[in-house]
Amino acid sequence: MNLSISPTEQPSSSDFALRTVWACCQRAATAVALLLAGPLLLGACAGGKGFTQSGNASYYADKFDGRKTASGTIYRSGQRTAAHNTLPFGTVVKVTNPRNHRSVKVTVTDRGPHAKGRIIDLSKKAARKIGIIDAGVAPVQLKVVKKG
């Protein structure tokens, strides 16, 4: 009986034991690959430096001025802050409006946006700087410049 098989070749269906061993080896190889690649994947997901994202941005309504954010800080419309669903608090993000190429650096202090289809909520000062006040919602590009 020949017990050697190539990594891409499946054993014949007549040998149940060999098929079982082969399946276990495939699962083990997948697990090892995930363990080795995991830190790289998590770094990108957790907003590591160099993380980029494109989508729509909006800005906080005036009624939120003076309220506590998810990080515990008080939202102030005159500061350059933002809400993002996954980036760690304290992360500095460069937000660029591709329509006029204006950009602003903001610090993530809150969670959101809570409206479908949006990737970031900006403070009023930040929204004004990149020219999205009149539009209300506008396309932006994000780039993490300092990990929080």
N, C-alpha and C positions, 0 to 999 in steps of 0.2 A: 504494500500500500504506500503510495506517495503522499506524504504529509505536507510537502512544500507547495505553497501557492503564492502567486505574486500579489502585491497589495491591491491591484485592480481586478484581479481574477477571482470570481466567486467559486467555491468548491461545488462539486456536483451535488445535485439534490438527493442523491442516494446515501450520502454520508451525513446523518443528522449531527453527530458529535462534532465533526469538523466544521459544519455550518455554524453551530453554536459558538465554537471557539472563534471563528472568523468574525462573527457579529460582535462578540465581546471585544475583540481587538480593535475593530472599527470604532466602537463606542469609547474605548480607552484612548485611542488616538485623537478623537474629537475632544475629549475632556482635557487632554494634555495641551492641545492647541488653544483651547479656551483659557486654560490657566496661564499659558505663556502670553497670550494676546490680551488678556483681561485688563491689566494695568494700562495698556495703551488705549483700549476702548473706553475705559472709565475716565481716563484723563481728558479725552475729547468730550465725553458726555457731561462731565462735571464742570465744563467751561474752562479747561486749561488754556494757557496763553496760546493765542493763535486760533482759537475757536471762532468760527464765523457763522452767520445766519442771515438769511434774507426773508423778508416778509413785510407785513403791515404794522405800522406804529400808530398809536393814538396818544392822547395826553390826558392827565388827570383833570377832572372837573373841579371848579373852584370850591365846591362844597367839601372837598377832602383836605383843604388847607387847615393845618393845625391838628389833624387827626394822627393817631399812632399808626405806624406801619408794621408790617410783619416782623421786621428786625427789631422793633422796639423804639426806633427813632420817630420823631415827629415830622410829618410831611410838611415841607415849606415850598410853596410854588416858586419862590425866588432862588431856590438852589437847583443845581444840576444833578438831579437824581432820577431813578427809574425803577420800574417794577418788571421783573422777569420771572418766569415760572420755574426755571431750573438753575440758573447761575447763582453761585454762592453770594451771600450778602458781602458787601465790601468790594466786589469785583468792579473794576473800571472798564467800561465799554465805550468804544468809539462808534457813534451812530452817524451814518451818512445818508443823506437824502440824495438818491441818484438822479432826481429830476433837476436839481440845481447844484449838486456837488458840495453842498455845505455840510459840515460835520460838527459834532459836539461830543465831548467826553462826559459821561455820566457815571455815577456810582449806584450800583444796585442796592436798594434799601427795602424793597417790598416785593411781594409775590403778586403776580398777575402778568398780563392782562387777563381779565375774566371773560372777555368777549371773544367768541370764536373767530379764528382767522387772523388774530393779531399776535405779534411776538414780543412786543415791548410797550409799556406805558411810560411816557416821559413826563417830567415835571413841565410846567408851563414855560419856565425860563428856557429849558432845553428845546422844547418844541418850537418856541419863537426863534431860537438861534438857527435852527435848520429849516425854518420856513414852512411849518405844517399847521400853523394855527388856523388859517382860513380853510384848509382842506378838512381838518379834523382827523382824518385817517389818511395815511400816505405810505408808499413803499419806502423801506429803509434797508440798509445793510449794516449788520453788527459785526464788530471785531473786538474780542477781548484783548485789552492792552495790559492789564494788571489783574492777576488772579486774586480773588478775595480770600 
